[in-house]
Amino acid sequence: MRFIDTIEGLNEIFSTDIPKGSVVLITGAPGTLKSGITFSILSKYLNNVGEFGTYITLEQSKDNHLANMESMGLELSDNLSISDFSDYRLQYDDFSGDLLNLIETNILQYKQKMGDKFTCVALDSLGALYSLLDVEPQRMRKRLYHLFEPLRRENLTTFVILETTESLGMNYADNFESYLADGIIELGIHMKDNTTNRYIQARKMRASAHSMDPFILTVSNEGLKVYRGNIF
C-alpha cells in the first residue's frame, strides 16, 4: 500500500509515491475537503500497512471530526489516534512554554513509545495553530522550521492543513509555508457552465513524478474519488 493508493484515482496524479518523511501542505479554501483527504490518506494507509500515526485537530472536537468523516464514508483506522484541541488546550493552559514545543514533544514521545511503526502525522490546521500563538509573522517561518525538521529526522510523513482564501496559484510566492514544505497539494472549487466541481492539483512534490493538471475530486458512497475532467 502506497499513500497514492489510498484514494481511488490519486495514482493518476502521482506516478511515484509521496516520499516517506516528507512534509506535505494540504491547502485550499473552506469546503474543499482538506480534512477529508488528509484523514482518508492516513486511515487507509495505516490500516493496510500495520503502521501507526496521529491526527492532531485544533479546530474540532474528536467526536465532531469523526462524525464529519463518517458522513463522507470515511472510517477511522484502529492505527490512527485522534488528538483533539481540548486535549492540547488543557495542557497548554498550564504550560509555561510554547504550543509548538508542546505539540512536537507529544509527537516525539509517541514516536519513542511506538518506535519505527509510528510513521505518520497530520496537523489540522496551521490557521488554528497561528490563532493560539503570539508570534510576529516574520518569526513564524523559523518557528515552523523548528517544528518540521525534527519530524523529518524521525522519518515521519507529515500532512499539514492550511486554509487559504486564494488559490496558491495567485499568491504562491508569498506563502512562507510553501518554502518549508516538501510537497503542496492544492484543493479548490471551480465553476464552469453552471457546474461546480471540487478539484485537486499537485503543485509540488519533491522526489515524486506527478502531473501538474487539476483533477476532479468527489465524495461517493465509498469515500473520496479522483478523476480527470475538463475543469477550467
WOFENDA-V919594 format. One record per residue. RES is the residue in one small letter. NEAR is the number of other ideal C-beta (glycine too) atoms within 10 Angstrom. Layout:
BEGIN
res->RES near->NEAR
res->RES near->NEAR
END
This chain:
BEGIN
res->m near->14
res->r near->14
res->f near->24
res->i near->21
res->d near->15
res->t near->21
res->i near->20
res->e near->15
res->g near->17
res->l near->24
res->n near->16
res->e near->15
res->i near->22
res->f near->20
res->s near->11
res->t near->13
res->d near->17
res->i near->25
res->p near->16
res->k near->11
res->g near->15
res->s near->22
res->v near->24
res->v near->25
res->l near->23
res->i near->29
res->t near->27
res->g near->25
res->a near->15
res->p near->9
res->g near->11
res->t near->22
res->l near->20
res->k near->23
res->s near->23
res->g near->22
res->i near->27
res->t near->22
res->f near->29
res->s near->21
res->i near->25
res->l near->26
res->s near->23
res->k near->21
res->y near->24
res->l near->24
res->n near->17
res->n near->14
res->v near->15
res->g near->9
res->e near->20
res->f near->21
res->g near->24
res->t near->20
res->y near->26
res->i near->22
res->t near->25
res->l near->23
res->e near->17
res->q near->17
res->s near->14
res->k near->17
res->d near->10
res->n near->12
res->h near->20
res->l near->19
res->a near->11
res->n near->14
res->m near->20
res->e near->11
res->s near->10
res->m near->17
res->g near->14
res->l near->20
res->e near->14
res->l near->19
res->s near->18
res->d near->10
res->n near->21
res->l near->20
res->s near->17
res->i near->20
res->s near->19
res->d near->20
res->f near->19
res->s near->12
res->d near->15
res->y near->20
res->r near->13
res->l near->10
res->q near->14
res->y near->15
res->d near->7
res->d near->6
res->f near->14
res->s near->4
res->g near->9
res->d near->16
res->l near->18
res->l near->17
res->n near->13
res->l near->14
res->i near->20
res->e near->17
res->t near->14
res->n near->16
res->i near->22
res->l near->16
res->q near->10
res->y near->17
res->k near->21
res->q near->10
res->k near->10
res->m near->16
res->g near->8
res->d near->10
res->k near->14
res->f near->23
res->t near->21
res->c near->23
res->v near->22
res->a near->25
res->l near->26
res->d near->27
res->s near->22
res->l near->20
res->g near->13
res->a near->17
res->l near->24
res->y near->14
res->s near->10
res->l near->14
res->l near->13
res->d near->6
res->v near->16
res->e near->8
res->p near->8
res->q near->8
res->r near->10
res->m near->17
res->r near->12
res->k near->11
res->r near->16
res->l near->22
res->y near->12
res->h near->12
res->l near->21
res->f near->20
res->e near->13
res->p near->14
res->l near->21
res->r near->14
res->r near->10
res->e near->17
res->n near->14
res->l near->23
res->t near->25
res->t near->22
res->f near->26
res->v near->25
res->i near->25
res->l near->22
res->e near->19
res->t near->20
res->t near->8
res->e near->12
res->s near->20
res->l near->23
res->g near->11
res->m near->10
res->n near->12
res->y near->15
res->a near->9
res->d near->9
res->n near->17
res->f near->14
res->e near->19
res->s near->18
res->y near->10
res->l near->17
res->a near->24
res->d near->20
res->g near->23
res->i near->21
res->i near->27
res->e near->23
res->l near->24
res->g near->22
res->i near->16
res->h near->14
res->m near->8
res->k near->11
res->d near->5
res->n near->5
res->t near->8
res->t near->8
res->n near->18
res->r near->22
res->y near->21
res->i near->24
res->q near->22
res->a near->21
res->r near->18
res->k near->18
res->m near->21
res->r near->12
res->a near->11
res->s near->19
res->a near->9
res->h near->19
res->s near->13
res->m near->9
res->d near->13
res->p near->23
res->f near->21
res->i near->17
res->l near->27
res->t near->15
res->v near->15
res->s near->10
res->n near->6
res->e near->9
res->g near->20
res->l near->25
res->k near->15
res->v near->21
res->y near->11
res->r near->13
res->g near->13
res->n near->9
res->i near->18
res->f near->8
END
